[in-house]
Amino acid sequence: MKISKVLVGSASMLALTLAGGAFAQDAGTDAPAARENTVSRVLQTVTVSATKKSDVEDVQTVPVSVTAYNEDTLDALNVRDLESLSYSSPNVSLDDAGTARGTANFAIRGLGVNSSIPSIDPAVGVFVDGVYMGLNAGLVLDLFDLESVEVLRGPQGLLFGRNTTGGAVLINTGNPTDDFTARARIAYETPVNEGRGGGNLYTQAVVSGPLIEDTLNGKISVFYNSDEGYFENLATGENHGEALTYIVRGALEWFPTSDISNLFKFQYGDGRSDGPAGQNRGLFDRDSFDFAINYPGFATSENTFISNQTEIDVPFGDGTITNIIGYRTLNNTTGGDIDSTPLTLFHSDTELEAEQWSNELRYNGQFGNADVTTGLFYFEQDVAYTEVRAIPPSSAALFYGGGDQDHTVLGIFGQVDYDFTENFTGIFGLRWSREEKDVGITYIRPRPECSVVDGSCPTSGTNPFIPGESNGFTDGDTWENFTPRVGFQYFANDTTLVYGNYTRGFRSGGYNFRITEPTAFESLFPAGQSRAFDEEAVDSYEIGVKWETEDGRGQVNSALFFTDIADMQREVNLSDPTAGVVQNIVNTADAEILGLEVEGRYAVTDSLLVMGNIGLIDAEYTDVTFDISGDGVVDSADLDLAIPRVPELTWGVGVLYDHDLGDMGSVATRVNFQFKDQFAYTDNNFGWVQEYNSLTANVTWSTPWDGVQLSVYGDNLLDEVSVGNDTQLPFGGALSGFIPGSQNLSNGINEPFGQFPAAGTLSPLKKGRVLGIELTYEY
């Protein structure tokens, strides 16, 4: 797969653009919006692209459970990255795994992943400018220069394809503008607790405007972040969590005729940081930020992203042809102190190279009472991953292994929205998809040095360090299926929408790049049969109501949903004294999830807005086919376990107040609180992530100087401890021991550790309380 494919594809669409000139018609222009206070801007109609119609639609009129954020809302919430949006939506967890910076472990409505293994496909799809991101790695994106973010809850397989069984997150970066605009922002934030690390600097700038009047617009934006490290490593006394990130974006939008547009976007990003701040909860209080490691680790990430979107208005059905080409490369390396102690018990380094290319061609048009959306989708991705483990108590030799994979997806989809009456519309759709994966796997075992990325790790023969044990295998498998959707939307009046949906979605089957126990793996996946775990199927039923007041000051959106999951695909983590952690990926169970979510807002006055949301989930296994608990049998003990990544309750409240200072400008104050219940992290329920109370605040002064704003803000003001995961590790038996000269770091007393507890954890810490100040200038 080469970048030339994107260039050829772009050239093809350029030819289509020129040919489409025959369909040219005059287009109107939008009048500029008048300046309003912060509450009025947030109350403005938010449009979404979730239905893939020719024109974006009012979020209150689409039959989808979606929380949408426009640029004004994102500014008001002081959003820095995708993870921040976890604390403003019900039943949504957009978490970073913590073991490798930027690796998404997203879950919506109880469907998500618990892994940093790159061969595992997500349950929540992320789309940037209409392009599907094929890997979890690098998805906890720094958000800047955005037009909107849409968080779609529930399966989205019909229009968005596989791996959206939980939902989808649509990120739309800023487009070039018709008028010259410029914006610059600088922010500095710091911990406020004694013993924490250093400051964190953000800078960004955007310049946009016409290059050729009415024909060509351009934009360039830059982002820079330098973090001195939030935490203190008690083993060394040094700051931990240092990071350096920069991103450059460019965009060109060309209008050869009034009915044709071609939008080209380019992004390059580079990042460097420490490894995880791993807290071992066998040694430290889970409600503290204390941790001590002897290997700070590292994470590097370099990525390139290109997209090209062409739209042509055509007279056929008064419709629009849209083509979106996407290309992405990603090169990551990581290193981490997995044992999370001041000893070298389990350290791990990884390298990852990935390249993807995709194309979606679709058409939307109106034929009488039928609104038709149809399209073709193609995706291919090459991934290579090497993992190195150092586990001295188990083996003097290093562990090497991993896998490479060629991945291809083809999809054909169509949906008809038919207006039976002026107020009642039926929705009927079907998608066919075919997916193929071919892999070469090298077991992660003690062996001579090798790299999957450079092709030197063997996938056949026997391991020279372990007589009789296979080096690995090659394999391939194909999945083919249909995704239906049947639904309705009914406008009871001008302010009330009732909708309902049934749909089926699929999470891809695949292969485990992290096989550390070949004997157990081969008993589950014998030679001569497919070595792939099967896909996960989800049937979802939902009914919802969207209501707003006639004056637009209030909104309440609610949804009741039921999800039936077959062949649930899980990564079952078990601590192991030889390999550290054994991670088996298998189809474990069938399950059911019943949930309710409500979110709303109301402008009490022109200057005071209150907001709230609540999400409730009841999840349970209905049939278990694998020993999830790890006790050696499949029985009721497995059936009674909590399903991972399912907080039973999430809720939040917020307030936004805008105070006019007359000649001195205005002050907008925003306070938001969000609660997330505790949830099991591991399938055997040994690992749990504690409940989390998020309190954030922002005070922004719009100064009398045109375009200048000054903000003071605080995140995690309650200084709550939260972690990216809670993985169990072995510290008994051969790993028990005395650590001479060490401190009891739990309480700071100068005493030896003594023997390690029977169990320990890798629990990567997230930041605690932070205060910041921000200056923005917009021209």
C-alpha positions, 0 to 999 in steps of 0.5 A, a space after each residue: 500500500 503506497 501513498 501514491 494510491 491516495 494521490 491517484 485517487 485524488 487525481 481521479 476525484 479531480 477528474 470527476 470534479 471537472 466532469 461534474 461541471 455540467 451539473 453546475 448551478 448558482 449557489 446562495 450565500 449565508 449571512 454572517 451571524 450577529 455576535 451574541 453572549 456565551 449562552 446564546 452561542 451555546 443555544 444556537 442550532 447544532 448541526 450534525 452529519 450523522 445521517 450522511 445526508 446531502 446537508 447537515 441536519 439539526 441535532 434535534 431532528 435526527 432519529 439518532 441518540 447523539 450528543 453534538 458539540 460545536 466550536 462554541 460548546 467545545 470552548 465553553 467546556 474547555 475541551 483538550 482531548 477526546 477523553 474530556 468528553 467522557 464527562 459531559 455525556 451519559 453512558 460514555 467513557 472515552 478513556 485512554 488505556 494508560 499503558 501506551 499514551 493515546 491508546 483508546 479504550 472507548 466504551 459507549 453503552 457498556 460496549 468497549 475494549 480493554 486493551 492496547 493490543 493493536 490487532 483488536 478492533 474497537 467497539 466505538 469507531 472514530 472518524 476524522 473528517 469522514 475517514 475511519 481510523 483503523 487502530 485504537 493507537 493514537 486516537 485519544 487525540 488532542 482537539 484543536 481547530 475543530 468545527 464539531 464533535 458528534 458522539 453517537 450512542 448505539 450501533 452505527 453499522 449501517 452507515 458507518 460499518 463494522 466496529 461501531 457496535 457501541 457507537 461512533 465519534 465523529 470529529 470534524 476539523 475546521 474548514 478554510 473560511 471565505 473571509 480572512 480569520 486568524 486565531 491564536 491561543 496560549 494556555 499554561 496549567 499547573 498542579 496545585 498540590 505539594 509534591 506534584 510535578 511541573 507545568 503544562 504549556 499549550 499553544 496553537 494558531 490558525 490562519 484561514 481565508 481566501 487565496 482566490 476569491 470565490 474559488 480557492 480557500 486555504 487554512 493552516 494551523 499549528 499546535 504545540 504542547 510541552 508538559 513538564 510531567 504532572 507526577 512525582 516518581 517516589 523511587 527517584 524524586 523526579 517528575 514523571 509524565 513529561 510530554 512534547 507534542 506538535 501538530 501541523 494541519 493544512 487545508 485547501 477548499 476549491 470551488 471550480 463551479 457553484 455546485 462542486 467543491 473539493 476539500 483537501 486536508 493534511 495533518 502531520 503530528 509528532 509526540 514524545 512522552 514518558 511511559 505510564 505512571 503505573 501505580 501498584 495497588 499491592 503497595 500503594 493506597 488506591 486513593 493516592 497518587 503515589 507510585 514508584 518505578 525504576 523505569 520511566 519508560 517512553 512513548 513516541 508517535 509520528 503520524 500522517 493523515 490525508 483526506 480528500 472530500 469531493 462533493 458534486 450536486 447533480 440533478 438526478 434526484 436533486 442529489 449529491 455525490 460525495 467521495 472521501 479518500 483517506 490515508 494514514 500512517 502511524 509509527 509508535 514505540 513505547 516502553 513501560 514499567 509494567 510491574 510498577 515497582 522500583 525493581 526490574 520484575 516486568 518491563 516491556 517495550 513495543 514498536 508499531 507501524 501501520 498504514 491505512 487507505 480508504 475510500 467511500 463513494 456515496 450518493 444522497 437524493 430525493 425521489 418523491 417521498 423517498 430520501 435515498 442514501 447509498 454508497 460503496 466503502 473500501 478499506 485496507 490496512 497493514 499493521 506490524 507490531 513487536 513486543 519485547 518483555 524483560 522478566 528477569 525472575 522468569 527468564 534471563 532471556 528477553 521475550 520477543 514476538 508480535 504479529 503483522 496483519 493485512 486487513 481488507 474490508 469492502 462494504 455496500 450500503 443503502 438506506 431509504 427514509 420514506 415519508 408515509 405522512 408529513 410527520 411520519 417517516 419509515 427508515 429501512 436500510 441494509 449493508 453488506 460487508 466482507 472482511 479479510 485478515 491475513 496474519 503472521 504471528 510470533 509467540 511472545 516467548 524467550 527467544 533470540 532478538 528479533 523484530 516483527 516490524 523489520 521481518 526478522 521474527 519467525 512464524 514457523 519452526 521451533 523455538 531454539 530456547 524452548 525445545 519442541 515449542 512452535 515459533 508461531 504461525 501464519 493464518 487467514 480468515 474471512 467474514 461476510 454478513 449483512 447489517 439491517 436497520 428498521 426504524 421510524 421518526 414521528 414528529 408529534 408536533 413542531 417541538 417533539 420527535 419520537 423515534 425508534 430503531 432496530 439494527 444489528 452490528 458486528 465487531 470484527 473477528 481477528 487475531 491476537 498479537 500478544 500470545 504468551 502461552 502457546 500451549 493454552 492458545 493452541 488448545 483453544 485454537 488448534 492447528 489445522 483450524 482457523 486461529 482467529 476469534 470470531 466476530 461479535 454480533 449485537 442486536 440493538 433496540 432503541 426508542 427515544 424522544 427529543 423535545 424542545 421548548 417553542 422558544 428554543 430555550 429548553 431541550 430534553 432528549 431521552 432514549 431507552 435501549 436494549 442490547 443483545 450481544 452474541 459471542 461477546 469478544 473479550 480479552 481475558 487477562 490472567 496474571 502469570 509468574 512466567 509471562 507476567 500477564 497472559 491475555 487470551 482473546 476469545 468469544 466468552 459469552 452472550 449478554 444483555 444490556 438494558 439502559 436509559 439516558 436523559 440529557 437536557 438544558 434550559 436557559 433560565 434567563 438570557 444569561 443563565 443556562 443549566 444543563 444535566 444528564 443521567 445514564 443508567 445501565 443494567 448488564 448481565 451475562 445470559 450464557 457463558 462458554 469460557 472460563 472467565 473467572 479463571 477457576 478452571 470450570 465454566 459455571 454459575 460463578 462465571 455467569 454472576 460476574 460483572 461485565 467489564 466497562 459497564 458503570 451502572 450510573 453516570 450523571 452530571 449537572 452544569 451551569 453557564 452564566 454570562 455577565 455583561 460588564 458594559 464597557 469592560 466586556 463580559 464574564 462567562 462562568 462555567 461549572 460542571 460536575 460529572 459522576 461515573 460509577 465504579 466498574 469492573 476492568 477485568 473479566 474475572 473482576 479482580 480489577 476494578 476502576 473506582 468511581 470518579 467525581 469530575 468537577 471542572 470550572 472555567 471563568 472567561 473574560 471577554 475583554 473590551 479589546 476586540 477579539 481578546 479573551 482571558 480565561 482561568 480554569 480548573 480540571 479535576 478540582 476535587 483531586 480524585 484519583 482515576 486510572 486507565 486500567 487495573 490489570 493484575 500481576 503476580 508478585 508471589 512465589 518466585 517474585 517475592 523478596 526483600 528490597 534492601 535499603 528501600 522505603 515503605 513508600 506507602 507511608 514514607 517511613 524508612 523501613 524495608 518493603 519486606 515481602 511483596 503482597 500476593 498480588 499487585 497491579 498495573 494501574 496507570 494514573 491519570 492527572 489530579 487537580 490542575 489549574 490553568 490560565 489561557 489567553 486567546 486572540 481572534 481576528 
